[in-house]
C-alpha cells in the first residue's frame, strides 16, 4: 500500500494538457508548430480516418519526419481558411 503523501505527486493522465488543449486555450502562449494527424483531427472535429484520407490525398499539407507524419499548424490553418471554416 502506498503512503498517503505519495498521492500528492500523482495526477490522472487527463489532468495533463494535450497539444489540442494547448492550441485552443486562450491563456496559453505556447502553440505547437507541428501536430500529429490525430491532434489535427481532434482540433477540427474530424475523424482520424478522414484526416488521414485528406493528408494522403494531399489536400491537407503535411510533412514526413522519418516515419512520423506531422501537419504544420500554419498550413492547417491556411487550409481551413481556404475552406471557409476559420
C-alpha positions in Angstrom: 0.0 0.0 0.0 1.3 3.5 -0.9 1.6 6.1 1.7 -1.0 8.8 1.6 1.6 11.5 0.9 2.6 9.8 -2.3 -0.8 10.6 -3.8 0.2 14.3 -3.9 2.7 13.6 -6.6 0.4 11.7 -8.9 -2.3 13.2 -11.1 -4.5 11.4 -13.6 -3.4 11.5 -17.2 -6.4 13.6 -18.1 -5.0 16.4 -15.8 -2.1 17.0 -18.2 -2.9 19.3 -21.1 -2.7 17.8 -24.6 -1.5 19.7 -27.6 -5.1 20.2 -28.8 -6.0 21.8 -25.4 -2.9 24.0 -25.7 -3.9 25.2 -29.1 -7.5 26.0 -28.1 -6.6 27.5 -24.7 -6.6 31.3 -24.8 -4.5 31.6 -21.7 -1.6 29.6 -23.1 1.2 31.5 -25.0 2.7 28.3 -26.4 1.4 26.6 -29.5 2.9 23.6 -31.2 4.3 24.1 -34.7 3.6 20.6 -35.8 0.6 18.4 -35.0 0.1 14.7 -35.2 -2.7 13.6 -37.6 -4.8 12.6 -34.6 -4.3 16.1 -32.9 -5.3 17.9 -36.1 -8.4 15.7 -36.5 -9.4 16.5 -32.9 -8.8 20.2 -33.4 -11.1 20.3 -36.4 -13.5 17.8 -35.0 -12.9 15.3 -37.8 -12.4 11.6 -37.6 -8.9 10.2 -37.5 -9.6 8.2 -40.7 -11.0 11.3 -42.5 -7.9 13.3 -41.6 -5.6 10.6 -42.8 -7.5 10.5 -46.1 -7.2 14.2 -46.5 -3.4 14.0 -45.8 -3.0 11.0 -48.2 -4.8 12.9 -51.0 -2.5 15.9 -50.5 -5.5 18.1 -49.6 -4.2 18.9 -46.1 -0.5 19.8 -46.1 1.8 17.5 -44.1 5.5 16.6 -43.8 7.2 13.3 -43.1 9.9 13.2 -40.3 11.4 9.8 -40.6 8.3 7.6 -40.3 6.2 10.2 -38.5 3.6 12.2 -40.4 3.2 15.7 -39.0 0.8 18.6 -40.0 2.2 22.1 -39.7 -0.3 24.2 -37.7 0.2 27.2 -40.1 -0.6 25.0 -43.1 -3.6 23.5 -41.4 -5.0 27.0 -40.6 -4.4 28.2 -44.1 -6.2 25.1 -45.5 -9.1 25.8 -43.1 -9.4 29.4 -44.2 -9.5 28.3 -47.8 -12.4 26.0 -46.9 -14.2 28.9 -45.2 -14.0 27.1 -41.8 -12.0 29.7 -39.9 
